[in-house]
Amino acid sequence: MVTQKIVDNATELDGMLQRMHDLVIQHVREGQDAEHAVVNYLPPEELYKVVDFALPDQGAGVEGTFELIKKTLDNSVNSWNPRFMDKLYAGTNPIGVISEFLLGVLNGNCHVYHVSPVLSLMEIEVTKAVGKLLGMGDASGGLFCPGGSASNLLAMVTARNKMYPSIKTKGYIPRPFNPEAEYGKLKVFTSAHCHYSIDKAALVLGLGTDSIVKVPTDERSRMRVDELERLIKESIARGETPFFINATAGTTVMGGFDPIRSISSIAKKYNCWLHVDGSWGGSAIFSQNVRENLGWLDGAGLADTFTLNPHKLLGVPLQCSMLVTPHQAHLLFANANNLQADYLFHGNPYDLGAGTIGCGRRPDALKIFLAWKFYGKDGLGARIDRAIKSAAEFTDLVRERPGFELVADPSAFCQVCFWYVPPALQNQVAEWKKDPEVFKVKMTQVVHLLHERVNHGGDFLVDHAPLDNLAHFFRIVINAPTVNVHRDLAKLLDTIEDAGREIDWKNAF
């Protein structure tokens, strides 16, 4: 008789957690040390030599696995470091780690209530609370999606299915191909500076990227409402059907906020669904100063759907994205997108998965729910205020430094965008500027070379970006609550200047 070994998961986990504790705390402490590198950068061919990526037939056990865990920590970006300024998220916080740990322990699936009762109610309550904060009222609420792009996609799917339900069964066959159709070619209107996920959504829906109409922006990266109406009128004159307007609250590159209230008037006038992609800037609603004084999100409550990503400005662990609506909360999505899956959904209005385009759902709402409980609304708002203040102070530093030129002054939000011309290139740049196209190409090369030198040094991780017809420029995201203006931000400018001295510009182009 073969005896089967009984696995004591609790004891095994206890031993692993004790080992993991020291590794994690060391990693976080290193992230808090300004002198510690953000990343030990290695190209792929070198990283393959350092980390064992082979998958074995026989398990490596605790020792082998923890060796891999340590190497993973040692060779990954340490986002706890405030000098990680590359993307629109920063490191998380202690309650964020605890929330992820709790999700791992529960291994829950938030698609039907009876398998995730507490987690389902957390999702219902936190989306309702955010909806009310946005001004959507007591009937607001929504769903969590695996990222802002997925939230934007669900918004467009829901709008199409709600406005033209026949598409759910008959497919998308517009006029003139189907003379009896209630719609012509469906058109989506969005800022020229919107996130590419809007184009992706049109691609996935079968509308095609040609259905996207890009509306010009002003000097602050905001959609021009006069141009929006002009383009809608032209579309109608062509026999098309404008149905979806996407306003952006915090553009990816410059941080511009579209005028939601004015855009809402256009949406109502032409019977369009108004969606707001607030993936980046939507969380600013937690700031009392933003709500009452800055007006960036004025009119947010007028949106039909609103995407908001706590995993960006609020420091909640990735991924955590919600889609909020004033229309019947999560039931809007169920009514628009539900199919008859009787084996799973038994008519319980608390079954959240019925409104999505998937099935299994990670209970990401827990993460923002715990963060809100821990810090409170005011604590989360203070994080926003600090980021805005730090970005303004960094803008001042850039303005005052010789050789640096701001792309926008003042900075629109928490991104500070600029060029740097090393002293060795001052005369050449003056010549390049005589031909705008030459300047664009050459200055883009300068930025790329500086960017590569800075990032490979490991002390900072930053990004560059294109926009319209401009030469590429540095885009620095100010988000980490521990960032220090002089220790970190002034040091970044020093590091860029150092890179400018180290590069052999005579042989660089």
C-alpha positions as a printed NumPy array, in Angstrom:
array([[  0.   ,   0.   ,   0.   ],
       [  1.404,   3.362,  -1.077],
       [  1.021,   6.068,   1.531],
       [  0.443,   9.566,   0.269],
       [  2.339,  12.338,   1.983],
       [  0.004,  14.792,   3.657],
       [  0.94 ,  18.351,   2.768],
       [  0.683,  20.787,   5.657],
       [  0.24 ,  23.983,   3.652],
       [  0.101,  26.19 ,   6.721],
       [  3.477,  25.001,   8.016],
       [  5.091,  25.188,   4.581],
       [  3.737,  28.694,   4.025],
       [  4.913,  29.801,   7.463],
       [  8.47 ,  28.778,   6.645],
       [  8.397,  30.478,   3.26 ],
       [  6.959,  33.697,   4.67 ],
       [  9.744,  33.921,   7.224],
       [ 12.314,  33.668,   4.438],
       [ 10.37 ,  36.035,   2.215],
       [ 10.081,  38.632,   4.953],
       [ 13.793,  39.45 ,   5.001],
       [ 14.05 ,  39.609,   1.203],
       [ 11.062,  41.929,   0.861],
       [ 12.073,  44.292,   3.658],
       [ 15.589,  44.549,   2.214],
       [ 14.122,  45.369,  -1.216],
       [ 11.866,  48.086,   0.211],
       [ 14.691,  49.58 ,   2.303],
       [ 16.903,  49.725,  -0.777],
       [ 14.084,  51.533,  -2.57 ],
       [ 14.029,  54.151,   0.181],
       [ 17.783,  54.712,  -0.132],
       [ 18.393,  57.532,  -2.591],
       [ 21.9  ,  56.244,  -3.252],
       [ 20.679,  52.795,  -4.288],
       [ 20.116,  52.181,  -7.997],
       [ 16.588,  52.07 ,  -9.382],
       [ 17.631,  49.186, -11.614],
       [ 20.691,  47.105, -12.328],
       [ 20.204,  47.381, -16.063],
       [ 21.257,  44.378, -18.144],
       [ 20.421,  43.747, -21.799],
       [ 18.454,  40.52 , -22.443],
       [ 21.496,  38.507, -23.543],
       [ 23.264,  39.354, -20.258],
       [ 20.195,  38.801, -18.092],
       [ 19.847,  35.262, -19.487],
       [ 23.306,  34.543, -18.05 ],
       [ 22.429,  35.848, -14.589],
       [ 18.949,  34.391, -14.067],
       [ 18.064,  30.741, -14.724],
       [ 14.999,  30.875, -16.985],
       [ 14.955,  27.117, -17.695],
       [ 11.868,  25.252, -16.464],
       [ 12.852,  21.9  , -14.874],
       [ 11.253,  18.465, -14.904],
       [ 11.955,  18.059, -11.195],
       [ 11.091,  20.856,  -8.794],
       [ 13.872,  23.052,  -7.411],
       [ 12.326,  23.088,  -3.943],
       [ 12.605,  25.891,  -1.426],
       [ 16.326,  26.585,  -1.864],
       [ 16.304,  26.724,  -5.644],
       [ 13.097,  28.725,  -5.784],
       [ 14.244,  31.31 ,  -3.256],
       [ 17.5  ,  31.729,  -5.136],
       [ 15.361,  32.661,  -8.153],
       [ 13.232,  35.014,  -6.042],
       [ 16.33 ,  36.86 ,  -4.807],
       [ 17.719,  37.22 ,  -8.322],
       [ 14.333,  38.473,  -9.496],
       [ 14.356,  41.188,  -6.845],
       [ 17.994,  42.082,  -7.522],
       [ 17.494,  42.453, -11.275],
       [ 14.08 ,  44.132, -11.387],
       [ 13.142,  47.795, -11.305],
       [ 12.744,  48.937,  -7.711],
       [  9.619,  51.053,  -7.994],
       [  9.829,  51.939,  -4.285],
       [ 12.659,  54.275,  -5.296],
       [ 11.339,  57.836,  -5.821],
       [ 13.755,  58.175,  -8.744],
       [ 11.585,  55.783, -10.738],
       [  9.86 ,  58.435, -12.874],
       [  9.41 ,  56.508, -16.102],
       [  5.72 ,  55.586, -16.138],
       [  2.409,  56.822, -14.776],
       [  2.678,  54.694, -11.651],
       [  5.088,  54.654,  -8.735],
       [  5.865,  52.186,  -5.982],
       [  3.071,  50.962,  -3.786],
       [  2.89 ,  51.169,   0.023],
       [  2.676,  48.756,   2.968],
       [ -1.114,  48.382,   2.868],
       [ -0.821,  47.782,  -0.868],
       [  1.487,  44.824,  -0.28 ],
       [ -0.857,  43.486,   2.396],
       [ -3.824,  43.768,   0.019],
       [ -2.01 ,  41.777,  -2.671],
       [ -1.024,  39.188,  -0.093],
       [ -4.634,  38.885,   1.055],
       [ -5.794,  38.368,  -2.526],
       [ -3.239,  35.597,  -2.944],
       [ -4.385,  33.868,   0.235],
       [ -8.061,  34.082,  -0.724],
       [ -7.493,  33.198,  -4.404],
       [-10.992,  34.538,  -4.995],
       [-12.947,  35.028,  -8.193],
       [-15.257,  38.018,  -8.215],
       [-17.641,  36.843, -10.942],
       [-20.486,  35.533,  -8.782],
       [-21.447,  36.618,  -5.284],
       [-21.6  ,  33.235,  -3.607],
       [-17.888,  32.495,  -4.173],
       [-16.68 ,  36.011,  -3.212],
       [-19.309,  37.608,  -0.967],
       [-17.161,  40.177,   0.872],
       [-15.113,  41.002,  -2.22 ],
       [-18.242,  41.504,  -4.336],
       [-19.731,  43.963,  -1.857],
       [-16.411,  45.812,  -1.628],
       [-16.487,  46.281,  -5.392],
       [-20.071,  47.514,  -5.338],
       [-19.446,  49.959,  -2.499],
       [-16.126,  51.422,  -3.656],
       [-17.344,  52.049,  -7.217],
       [-20.459,  53.709,  -5.808],
       [-18.322,  55.882,  -3.511],
       [-16.088,  56.955,  -6.402],
       [-19.143,  57.647,  -8.555],
       [-20.566,  59.923,  -5.871],
       [-17.199,  61.644,  -5.523],
       [-17.293,  62.327,  -9.27 ],
       [-20.79 ,  63.787,  -8.915],
       [-22.729,  60.898, -10.449],
       [-25.199,  60.522,  -7.596],
       [-26.628,  57.675,  -5.557],
       [-27.376,  55.426,  -8.553],
       [-23.721,  55.314,  -9.564],
       [-21.385,  52.36 ,  -9.392],
       [-19.487,  50.117, -11.71 ],
       [-17.027,  47.321, -12.29 ],
       [-13.314,  46.673, -12.075],
       [-11.408,  45.702, -15.207],
       [ -7.85 ,  44.433, -15.806],
       [ -6.398,  47.862, -16.599],
       [ -7.49 ,  51.182, -18.061],
       [ -7.432,  49.898, -21.635],
       [ -9.863,  47.139, -20.661],
       [-12.091,  49.678, -18.905],
       [-12.129,  51.883, -21.999],
       [-12.938,  48.86 , -24.158],
       [-15.832,  47.835, -21.911],
       [-17.135,  51.414, -22.031],
       [-17.226,  51.395, -25.835],
       [-18.746,  47.895, -25.991],
       [-21.431,  48.913, -23.505],
       [-22.215,  52.139, -25.362],
       [-22.598,  50.322, -28.674],
       [-24.732,  47.512, -27.233],
       [-26.911,  49.91 , -25.248],
       [-27.506,  52.302, -28.144],
       [-27.764,  49.69 , -30.92 ],
       [-28.746,  46.369, -29.298],
       [-29.375,  44.662, -32.634],
       [-25.6  ,  44.49 , -33.139],
       [-25.405,  41.934, -30.317],
       [-27.236,  39.354, -32.418],
       [-27.109,  40.508, -36.03 ],
       [-23.616,  41.973, -36.064],
       [-22.405,  45.362, -37.209],
       [-23.87 ,  46.069, -40.665],
       [-24.353,  49.833, -41.052],
       [-25.958,  51.847, -43.785],
       [-25.466,  51.87 , -46.765],
       [-24.621,  48.133, -46.631],
       [-27.861,  47.501, -44.765],
       [-30.4  ,  50.124, -45.939],
       [-32.747,  49.228, -43.056],
       [-30.138,  49.71 , -40.326],
       [-30.862,  52.349, -37.684],
       [-27.283,  53.583, -37.886],
       [-24.683,  54.549, -40.458],
       [-20.974,  53.931, -40.009],
       [-20.379,  54.385, -36.296],
       [-17.874,  57.102, -35.475],
       [-15.809,  57.73 , -32.338],
       [-14.541,  61.218, -31.475],
       [-11.552,  61.716, -29.228],
       [ -8.682,  64.091, -28.578],
       [ -5.628,  63.913, -30.817],
       [ -3.685,  63.38 , -27.572],
       [ -5.843,  60.519, -26.267],
       [ -4.501,  57.141, -25.171],
       [ -4.065,  54.573, -27.93 ],
       [ -6.489,  52.223, -26.172],
       [ -9.361,  54.138, -27.78 ],
       [ -8.068,  53.1  , -31.206],
       [ -7.538,  49.57 , -29.881],
       [-11.148,  49.41 , -28.694],
       [-12.428,  50.386, -32.144],
       [-10.189,  47.723, -33.638],
       [-11.497,  45.028, -31.272],
       [-15.139,  46.026, -31.847],
       [-14.747,  45.674, -35.598],
       [-15.378,  49.367, -36.184],
       [-11.859,  49.792, -37.519],
       [ -9.371,  52.491, -36.66 ],
       [-10.71 ,  54.592, -39.543],
       [-13.817,  55.083, -37.399],
       [-11.763,  57.184, -34.969],
       [-11.928,  60.942, -35.53 ],
       [ -9.07 ,  62.769, -33.8  ],
       [-10.068,  66.218, -32.559],
       [ -7.371,  68.934, -32.438],
       [ -6.153,  70.16 , -29.06 ],
       [ -5.126,  73.528, -27.678],
       [ -1.72 ,  74.485, -26.297],
       [ -2.615,  72.799, -22.969],
       [ -3.323,  69.438, -24.624],
       [ -7.108,  69.885, -24.166],
       [ -9.674,  68.926, -26.763],
       [-11.061,  71.906, -28.653],
       [-14.836,  71.815, -28.291],
       [-15.417,  74.007, -31.352],
       [-13.467,  71.526, -33.477],
       [-15.366,  68.616, -31.931],
       [-18.705,  70.04 , -33.019],
       [-17.407,  70.909, -36.482],
       [-16.14 ,  67.363, -37.035],
       [-19.393,  65.829, -35.764],
       [-21.414,  67.965, -38.18 ],
       [-19.182,  66.91 , -41.061],
       [-19.586,  63.26 , -40.081],
       [-23.382,  63.518, -40.021],
       [-23.326,  65.225, -43.42 ],
       [-21.48 ,  62.172, -44.788],
       [-24.271,  59.896, -43.566],
       [-22.253,  58.536, -40.649],
       [-23.467,  58.074, -37.073],
       [-21.402,  59.71 , -34.324],
       [-22.079,  57.605, -31.229],
       [-19.148,  57.814, -28.797],
       [-17.143,  60.772, -27.519],
       [-14.075,  60.092, -25.405],
       [-12.84 ,  62.929, -23.217],
       [ -9.464,  62.514, -21.542],
       [ -8.836,  63.509, -17.934],
       [ -5.053,  63.613, -17.827],
       [ -3.436,  62.91 , -21.196],
       [ -0.588,  60.412, -21.236],
       [  2.15 ,  62.749, -22.411],
       [  1.316,  66.271, -21.227],
       [ -1.366,  65.664, -18.595],
       [ -4.078,  67.775, -20.219],
       [ -7.692,  67.677, -18.982],
       [-10.402,  67.967, -21.616],
       [-13.291,  70.348, -20.71 ],
       [-15.789,  67.668, -19.717],
       [-18.774,  69.926, -19.041],
       [-18.579,  71.625, -22.445],
       [-18.038,  68.295, -24.188],
       [-21.075,  66.904, -22.367],
       [-23.26 ,  69.584, -23.963],
       [-22.066,  68.473, -27.405],
       [-22.672,  64.814, -26.533],
       [-26.262,  65.523, -25.511],
       [-26.891,  67.695, -28.566],
       [-25.838,  64.945, -30.972],
       [-27.024,  61.93 , -28.96 ],
       [-23.538,  60.571, -28.282],
       [-22.329,  58.47 , -25.379],
       [-19.843,  60.467, -23.286],
       [-16.985,  58.465, -21.857],
       [-14.154,  59.977, -19.838],
       [-10.808,  58.226, -19.815],
       [ -9.568,  59.301, -16.41 ],
       [ -7.077,  56.449, -16.151],
       [ -4.318,  58.892, -15.231],
       [ -5.982,  62.045, -13.936],
       [ -9.288,  60.715, -12.62 ],
       [ -7.861,  59.932,  -9.187],
       [ -7.257,  63.661,  -8.713],
       [-10.927,  63.796,  -7.682],
       [ -9.755,  62.689,  -4.22 ],
       [ -8.08 ,  66.087,  -3.787],
       [-10.321,  68.743,  -2.251],
       [ -8.232,  71.397,  -4.004],
       [ -8.884,  69.779,  -7.386],
       [-12.6  ,  69.375,  -6.67 ],
       [-13.196,  72.884,  -5.344],
       [-10.57 ,  75.116,  -6.939],
       [ -8.761,  73.727,  -9.973],
       [-11.853,  72.485, -11.808],
       [ -9.968,  69.901, -13.873],
       [-12.766,  67.356, -13.433],
       [-15.68 ,  69.778, -13.601],
       [-18.609,  67.975, -15.213],
       [-17.286,  64.473, -14.507],
       [-20.671,  63.485, -13.122],
       [-22.231,  64.137, -16.54 ],
       [-20.279,  61.297, -18.165],
       [-22.069,  58.089, -19.111],
       [-18.962,  56.119, -18.161],
       [-15.7  ,  57.085, -16.459],
       [-12.437,  55.117, -16.234],
       [-10.295,  55.633, -13.125],
       [ -7.076,  53.78 , -12.229],
       [ -6.14 ,  53.833,  -8.525],
       [ -2.953,  51.94 ,  -9.431],
       [ -1.511,  55.14 , -10.869],
       [ -1.808,  58.274,  -8.745],
       [ -3.057,  56.566,  -5.575],
       [ -0.211,  54.055,  -5.228],
       [ -2.489,  51.014,  -5.223],
       [ -0.723,  47.904,  -6.606],
       [ -1.115,  47.11 , -10.286],
       [ -3.611,  46.397, -11.678],
       [ -6.555,  48.291, -10.278],
       [ -8.919,  49.989, -12.722],
       [-12.601,  50.77 , -12.423],
       [-15.297,  51.785, -14.887],
       [-17.974,  53.891, -13.202],
       [-21.396,  54.995, -14.461],
       [-24.371,  56.982, -13.122],
       [-26.788,  54.619, -14.902],
       [-27.908,  51.775, -12.605],
       [-24.36 ,  51.1  , -11.404],
       [-23.027,  47.661, -12.423],
       [-26.444,  46.617, -13.711],
       [-25.935,  48.874, -16.747],
       [-23.105,  46.619, -17.884],
       [-25.047,  43.438, -17.146],
       [-28.067,  44.635, -19.125],
       [-25.921,  45.696, -22.086],
       [-23.477,  42.789, -22.224],
       [-25.012,  39.759, -20.525],
       [-25.443,  36.404, -22.252],
       [-27.363,  33.356, -21.089],
       [-24.739,  31.489, -19.069],
       [-27.172,  29.755, -16.737],
       [-24.555,  27.316, -15.436],
       [-22.822,  30.289, -13.779],
       [-25.211,  33.213, -13.374],
       [-28.429,  32.453, -11.499],
       [-30.101,  35.847, -11.576],
       [-28.385,  37.303,  -8.515],
       [-27.987,  41.091,  -8.995],
       [-24.774,  40.908,  -6.955],
       [-23.112,  38.694,  -9.594],
       [-20.71 ,  41.218, -11.114],
       [-19.213,  39.061, -13.843],
       [-22.376,  39.218, -15.946],
       [-21.51 ,  42.736, -17.082],
       [-18.012,  42.042, -18.348],
       [-16.72 ,  40.564, -21.594],
       [-14.82 ,  37.88 , -19.702],
       [-15.577,  35.363, -16.975],
       [-12.975,  34.995, -14.232],
       [-12.285,  38.267, -12.418],
       [ -9.503,  39.137,  -9.997],
       [-11.035,  41.012,  -7.028],
       [ -8.925,  44.151,  -7.537],
       [-11.465,  46.299,  -5.69 ],
       [-10.064,  44.984,  -2.41 ],
       [ -6.852,  46.952,  -2.994],
       [ -8.403,  50.413,  -3.278],
       [-10.973,  49.524,  -0.61 ],
       [ -8.221,  48.748,   1.924],
       [ -6.188,  51.791,   0.85 ],
       [ -9.229,  54.029,   1.349],
       [ -9.897,  52.469,   4.761],
       [ -6.252,  52.875,   5.769],
       [ -5.544,  56.412,   4.534],
       [ -9.058,  57.84 ,   4.281],
       [-10.246,  60.048,   1.452],
       [ -8.242,  62.967,   2.835],
       [ -5.066,  60.91 ,   3.039],
       [ -5.402,  59.831,  -0.577],
       [ -6.122,  63.425,  -1.527],
       [ -2.976,  64.589,   0.26 ],
       [ -0.935,  62.247,  -1.94 ],
       [ -2.434,  63.917,  -5.014],
       [ -1.718,  67.398,  -3.662],
       [  1.889,  66.494,  -2.933],
       [  2.426,  65.168,  -6.46 ],
       [  0.962,  68.32 ,  -8.021],
       [  3.089,  70.544,  -5.768],
       [  6.273,  68.586,  -6.513],
       [  5.615,  68.776, -10.26 ],
       [  5.188,  72.555, -10.028],
       [  8.433,  72.875,  -8.054],
       [ 10.282,  70.718, -10.57 ],
       [  8.911,  72.879, -13.379],
       [ 10.475,  75.878, -11.633],
       [ 13.824,  74.071, -11.417],
       [ 13.796,  73.214, -15.118],
       [ 12.849,  76.769, -16.103],
       [ 15.767,  78.206, -14.149],
       [ 18.451,  75.836, -15.486],
       [ 20.521,  76.99 , -18.485],
       [ 20.215,  74.655, -21.455],
       [ 16.807,  73.293, -20.414],
       [ 13.602,  74.282, -22.201],
       [ 10.091,  73.371, -21.069],
       [  7.651,  71.991, -23.624],
       [  4.755,  73.484, -21.629],
       [  5.033,  76.186, -19.007],
       [  3.493,  75.773, -16.523],
       [  3.214,  71.995, -16.598],
       [ -0.388,  70.879, -16.999],
       [ -0.39 ,  68.187, -14.314],
       [  2.172,  65.754, -12.864],
       [  4.299,  65.326, -15.99 ],
       [  7.143,  67.766, -16.58 ],
       [  8.3  ,  67.772, -20.206],
       [ 11.466,  69.421, -21.498],
       [ 14.467,  69.372, -23.824],
       [ 18.096,  69.74 , -22.845],
       [ 20.807,  71.138, -25.12 ],
       [ 24.347,  70.367, -23.87 ],
       [ 26.824,  73.272, -24.126],
       [ 28.778,  71.374, -26.788],
       [ 25.736,  71.488, -29.083],
       [ 24.567,  75.072, -28.557],
       [ 25.92 ,  76.339, -31.886],
       [ 24.719,  73.294, -33.83 ],
       [ 21.225,  73.551, -32.403],
       [ 21.04 ,  77.181, -33.494],
       [ 21.762,  75.997, -37.046],
       [ 19.253,  73.122, -36.824],
       [ 16.489,  75.524, -35.849],
       [ 16.734,  77.197, -39.245],
       [ 15.036,  74.1  , -40.699],
       [ 12.179,  72.769, -38.48 ],
       [ 12.406,  69.248, -39.899],
       [ 16.168,  69.07 , -39.363],
       [ 15.731,  70.352, -35.812],
       [ 13.059,  67.741, -35.092],
       [ 15.22 ,  64.847, -36.322],
       [ 18.463,  66.005, -34.704],
       [ 16.96 ,  67.073, -31.378],
       [ 15.123,  63.76 , -31.157],
       [ 18.466,  61.988, -31.544],
       [ 19.958,  64.154, -28.796],
       [ 17.14 ,  63.291, -26.404],
       [ 17.389,  59.57 , -27.197],
       [ 21.143,  59.511, -26.538],
       [ 20.799,  61.431, -23.273],
       [ 17.893,  59.233, -22.202],
       [ 19.837,  56.034, -22.864],
       [ 22.863,  57.278, -20.919],
       [ 20.741,  58.345, -17.931],
       [ 18.731,  55.121, -17.745],
       [ 21.672,  52.774, -18.212],
       [ 23.383,  54.511, -15.309],
       [ 20.686,  53.018, -13.074],
       [ 20.28 ,  55.917, -10.641],
       [ 17.153,  57.14 , -12.429],
       [ 14.574,  55.616, -14.721],
       [ 12.863,  58.223, -16.917],
       [ 11.101,  58.333, -20.264],
       [ 10.953,  60.364, -23.45 ],
       [  7.948,  61.002, -25.659],
       [  6.848,  62.383, -29.022],
       [  3.964,  64.8  , -29.518],
       [  2.517,  66.206, -32.725],
       [  5.353,  67.624, -34.849],
       [  7.695,  68.35 , -31.969],
       [ 11.101,  66.808, -31.449],
       [ 11.013,  64.075, -28.816],
       [ 11.5  ,  65.346, -25.268],
       [ 12.   ,  64.102, -21.727],
       [  8.731,  63.269, -19.957],
       [  9.279,  63.053, -16.219],
       [  6.386,  61.717, -14.14 ],
       [  6.179,  63.11 , -10.608],
       [  4.151,  60.636,  -8.584],
       [  6.11 ,  59.017,  -5.743],
       [  5.114,  60.562,  -2.387],
       [  8.709,  60.277,  -1.149],
       [ 10.27 ,  62.287,  -3.99 ],
       [ 12.427,  65.184,  -2.795],
       [ 12.873,  68.284,  -4.91 ],
       [ 16.58 ,  68.772,  -4.205],
       [ 17.755,  65.235,  -3.425],
       [ 15.975,  63.666,  -6.413],
       [ 14.666,  66.208,  -8.919],
       [ 17.602,  68.613,  -8.927],
       [ 19.886,  65.569,  -8.992],
       [ 18.098,  64.332, -12.117],
       [ 18.918,  67.571, -13.913],
       [ 22.531,  67.199, -12.757],
       [ 22.576,  63.656, -14.141],
       [ 21.24 ,  64.791, -17.513],
       [ 23.908,  67.503, -17.626],
       [ 26.569,  64.909, -16.778],
       [ 25.315,  62.698, -19.61 ],
       [ 25.604,  65.67 , -21.94 ],
       [ 29.278,  66.058, -21.019],
       [ 30.06 ,  62.346, -21.301],
       [ 28.679,  61.761, -24.796],
       [ 31.057,  62.226, -27.731],
       [ 28.79 ,  64.515, -29.742],
       [ 31.232,  64.855, -32.642],
       [ 30.725,  61.176, -33.471],
       [ 27.197,  60.775, -32.128],
       [ 25.189,  61.429, -35.283]])
